[in-house]
């Protein structure tokens, strides 16, 4: 995907009963429409729809349940907000394919790190893709991340997948120090010349460090979103759109005066 000139905000919408932050969950049409409208009004440029929680320790919903949740929620979003850019948060190629075929072009946000089946499906549908570094580092985390992206990007190129966003995968298979080392070296991800997405909203790298909970982690989230926006990442994936959008506005104004 083309790089943006400023950081944009992706709002999280979970049509699940068990995603780790309760404030992101919706389970009926009224709540769904209100959350989408609120996020758009607050400054979201894209809505990321998830129907299978991947929080640590969770029991993944099976593909039938994931599809069922999308079958009721996606038509509601598309009918009321036909022009809003969407991404689907799924690691299953068959679910991503369902969404692309039934509800049109959208980004596929895959936290798994990718599989040949997913890459083949993306190529067939010419779909944009968020490639997540989801790997237990065996060496220095920056070196391991580079090796991971080098390998996966070469594979994606062989399949003909050209629109890729890189996600350093904060919170996935990494220690607390690994997460903060990546945050301190976002330039290592940006060096690929592709859009970068940072998703740290209310994650354990915040509440474990501060001894709090996801519900009490907005301040820490804003700090890390500020660092990310200062570094010039293209996307912030967040639960709290208003606060993230305000962060971006402040950072952009400061950058104009450097």
C-alpha positions in Angstrom: 0.0 0.0 0.0 1.1 3.6 -0.6 2.8 5.3 2.3 0.8 8.1 3.8 2.3 11.6 4.6 0.9 11.5 8.1 0.0 9.0 10.7 -3.6 7.6 10.4 -5.8 5.9 13.0 -7.3 2.5 12.6 -10.2 1.8 15.1 -10.7 -1.6 16.6 -14.1 -3.2 16.4 -14.5 -6.7 18.0 -17.7 -8.6 17.4 -16.6 -11.1 20.0 -17.5 -11.7 23.7 -13.9 -12.3 24.9 -11.5 -9.8 23.4 -9.1 -8.7 26.1 -10.4 -5.1 26.3 -14.1 -5.1 27.0 -14.6 -1.6 25.6 -13.9 -2.8 22.1 -16.6 -5.5 22.1 -20.0 -5.2 20.4 -22.6 -8.0 20.2 -25.7 -6.4 18.6 -26.5 -4.0 15.7 -27.2 -0.9 17.8 -23.9 -1.1 19.7 -22.0 -1.9 16.5 -23.4 1.1 14.6 -22.8 3.4 17.6 -19.2 2.3 17.9 -18.4 2.6 14.2 -20.1 6.1 14.1 -18.2 7.2 17.2 -14.9 6.0 15.8 -15.4 7.7 12.5 -16.5 10.9 14.2 -13.4 10.8 16.4 -11.0 10.5 13.5 -10.7 6.8 12.4 -9.5 6.4 8.8 -10.2 2.7 8.8 -12.1 0.2 10.9 -10.5 -3.2 11.8 -13.2 -5.8 12.4 -12.3 -8.9 14.4 -14.5 -11.9 15.0 -12.0 -14.2 16.7 -10.1 -13.1 19.8 -6.4 -13.8 19.7 -5.6 -12.5 23.2 -3.0 -14.6 25.0 -4.5 -17.7 26.6 -7.8 -17.4 24.8 -9.7 -20.3 23.2 -9.9 -19.4 19.6 -13.4 -19.4 18.1 -13.7 -22.0 15.3 -14.0 -20.9 11.7 -17.8 -21.4 11.7 -18.3 -19.1 14.6 -15.9 -16.5 13.2 -17.8 -16.6 9.9 -21.1 -16.4 11.7 -20.1 -13.3 13.6 -18.9 -11.6 10.4 -22.1 -12.6 8.5 -24.2 -10.5 10.8 -21.8 -7.6 11.4 -20.2 -6.9 8.0 -23.5 -6.3 6.1 -24.6 -3.9 8.8 -21.3 -1.9 8.5 -21.4 -1.9 4.7 -25.1 -0.9 4.5 -24.7 2.1 6.9 -21.1 3.1 6.1 -20.5 1.9 2.5 -17.4 4.1 1.9 -15.5 3.4 5.1 -12.2 1.5 4.5 -12.2 -1.8 6.4 -9.8 -4.4 7.4 -10.6 -7.9 8.7 -8.6 -9.2 11.6 -8.2 -12.9 10.8 -5.5 -15.5 10.5 -7.7 -17.9 8.4 -7.4 -17.7 4.6 -10.9 -19.0 4.1 -12.4 -16.3 6.4 -10.4 -13.5 4.6 -11.6 -14.9 1.3 -15.2 -14.9 2.4 -15.0 -11.3 3.4 -13.3 -10.2 0.1 -15.8 -12.1 -2.0 -18.9 -11.0 -0.1 -18.1 -7.5 1.0 -15.5 -6.3 -1.4 -12.0 -5.0 -1.2 -10.5 -4.7 2.3 -7.2 -5.1 4.1 -6.4 -8.5 5.6 -4.9 -8.1 9.0 -3.3 -11.4 9.8 -1.5 -11.8 13.2 -0.2 -15.2 12.4 2.8 -14.1 10.3 1.4 -15.7 7.2 1.1 -19.1 5.5 1.4 -20.2 1.8 -2.4 -20.7 1.8 -2.9 -17.1 3.0 -0.4 -15.7 0.5 -2.1 -17.6 -2.4 -5.5 -16.3 -1.4 -4.2 -12.7 -1.2 -2.7 -13.0 -4.7 -5.9 -14.4 -6.1 -7.9 -11.5 -4.7 -5.3 -8.8 -5.1 -5.9 -7.9 -1.4 -3.8 -5.5 0.7 -2.1 -7.4 3.6 -0.8 -6.6 7.1 2.2 -8.8 7.7 2.8 -9.3 11.4 6.1 -10.2 13.0 4.8 -13.1 15.2 7.9 -15.1 16.1 9.7 -16.1 19.2 13.1 -14.4 18.7 16.1 -16.8 18.9 18.7 -14.0 18.6 18.5 -10.3 19.1 14.9 -9.3 18.5 15.8 -6.7 15.9 18.0 -9.1 13.9 15.3 -11.8 14.2 12.6 -9.3 13.0 14.6 -8.4 10.0 15.2 -12.0 9.1 11.5 -12.7 9.5 10.4 -9.8 7.3 13.1 -10.6 4.7 11.8 -14.1 4.4 8.1 -13.3 4.3 8.4 -10.4 2.0 10.4 -12.5 -0.5 7.7 -15.1 -0.3 4.9 -12.5 -0.8 6.7 -11.1 -3.8 6.9 -14.6 -5.4 3.1 -14.9 -5.0 2.6 -11.4 -6.5 1.3 -9.8 -3.4 2.4 -6.1 -3.7 0.3 -4.1 -1.2 1.9 -4.8 2.2 1.8 -3.1 5.6 4.4 -4.1 8.2 3.3 -4.7 11.8 6.2 -5.4 14.3 3.8 -7.4 16.3 4.0 -5.9 19.7 2.9 -8.4 22.3 3.1 -11.5 20.1 5.7 -14.1 21.2 8.0 -11.4 22.7 9.3 -10.5 26.1 8.7 -7.1 27.7 12.2 -6.0 26.8 11.8 -7.3 23.2 8.7 -5.1 22.8 10.5 -2.0 24.1 13.6 -2.7 22.0 11.5 -2.7 18.9 9.7 0.5 19.9 13.1 2.1 20.4 14.2 1.0 16.9 11.1 1.5 14.7 13.5 2.7 12.0 14.4 -1.0 11.5 10.9 -1.6 10.3 10.6 1.6 8.3 13.8 0.8 6.4 11.8 -1.5 4.2 10.0 1.5 2.7 6.6 0.1 3.3 3.8 1.5 5.5 4.2 0.5 9.2 1.3 -0.2 11.6 1.8 0.0 15.4 -0.7 -1.8 17.5 0.1 -1.3 21.2 -3.3 -0.2 22.5 -3.8 -1.2 26.1 -1.4 -4.2 25.7 0.5 -6.1 28.3 3.8 -4.3 27.5 2.0 -1.3 29.2 0.1 -2.8 32.0 2.7 -5.4 33.0 5.4 -2.7 33.2 3.1 -0.3 35.2 1.4 -2.9 37.3 -2.1 -1.9 36.1 -4.8 -3.5 33.9 -5.9 -3.0 30.3 -8.7 -0.7 31.6 -6.1 1.5 33.2 -3.6 1.6 30.3 -4.9 4.5 28.2 -2.2 6.9 29.5 0.6 4.4 28.7 -1.0 3.8 25.3 -0.9 7.5 24.5 2.7 7.7 25.4 3.7 4.9 23.0 1.4 6.2 20.3 3.1 9.6 20.6 6.5 7.9 20.2 5.2 6.0 17.2 3.7 9.1 15.6 6.9 11.1 16.2 8.8 8.3 14.4 6.4 8.7 11.4 4.6 5.4 11.3 1.7 5.4 8.9 -0.9 3.6 11.1 -1.9 3.4 14.8 -4.3 0.6 15.6 -6.2 1.6 18.7 -9.2 1.1 20.9 -9.4 4.8 21.8 -9.7 6.7 18.5 -10.3 10.2 19.9 -7.2 10.1 22.1 -5.0 8.7 19.3 -6.3 11.2 16.7 -5.6 14.1 19.1 -2.1 12.7 19.7 -1.5 12.7 15.9 -2.8 16.3 15.5 -0.4 17.5 18.3 2.6 15.6 16.8 1.9 16.8 13.3 1.7 20.4 14.5 5.0 20.1 16.4 6.7 18.6 13.3 5.6 21.6 11.3 7.6 23.8 13.6 10.8 21.8 13.8 
